[in-house]
Amino acid sequence: MDSRCVILDIGGVLEITPKTGRHQRWERRLGLPPGTVNRRLGEVWRAGRVGELDEPGVRARVSAELALDEAAVDAFMTDLWTEYLGTANEELIACVRGLRKRCGPELGLGILSNSFAGAREREEAAYGFGALVERIVYSHEIGVLKPDPRAYETVCAAMGARPQDCLFVDDLPENVEAAREFGMHGHLHEDNARTIARITAHVGPVTEAPCP
């Protein structure tokens, strides 16, 4: 395999994930003061992101903290996943798919995501990321969140790549900076045009036209 490698975040990069106001809607529905949902569920969100709670555990805690019956928990979790999954960033996904077709195994492609219990199954069903890249590293499966350097160490090891040969793309500055400190090339995703240009520059002569 060529030493070059591209690793991308999911939410805000491969997925377009605007806030939907779901917490505010539930606070109004339950007659709770603004900010209550996050205050009560902050530890649940953290535990779900690092694998300390599985999906049944998350549901049980949501039910207990917000006094929701089973039907209401179903609705709450549906709102959560609707916001979490967002919509596909079709242009950038097409770029990555083009890289795979043109470069084959000469280029490493991976994902590193701060995730939540249940994300792999839902994102695979919605977007088929498993066919897009070679390795997907989820925080809820490794127990580590970006910008912890262990997250970058884990994905590089999974890809069999040296940090200095990898371009990491994320929409949060602190995650990009941490990747750079770890020794990777980092790119802050702000729009598709600049991200595609940066990926193309990193891939270099492996292919004449890596992205549409």
C-alpha angles and dihedrals in degrees: 000000000000110000094240117106136178120203122184139192119232112213110064091007115050089014126046104224116176119175112266099197091243095146092052091049091052092046090054091045092050096038093242128150116258113278095024096115094056093043093053096040102036093104091046091055091049094047093047091051094055099038099255089121126040123207096275088048092051091050092050093050093046089051093049098043096046099030093238126162121226095270092049091048088052090054093045093051091046088056090048094053094043090058094038095053096040111168132309119271089227097184095053093041089053089052092054092045088052090052091054093049095046101036103032115183092343090086126052116225123189146156129227113187138174093225144168135238107284096023098116094057095044096044091047091051092046102039111007095230090165090072092045099059140019099238135021117195114194123191093223089058098046098035094233131105128207129278087045105107089227089071091059091043090053096050093046090051091048090051094044088232136132115242092238091059095053130089112206119200121196137151096225119079094213091057093048092048091050090052090052091049088052089055102261127123108254133205126186109220110226101145138357097249095059094040093051090048091051093048090049091051091050095048091050121169097355086100135009095229112016097173136030 
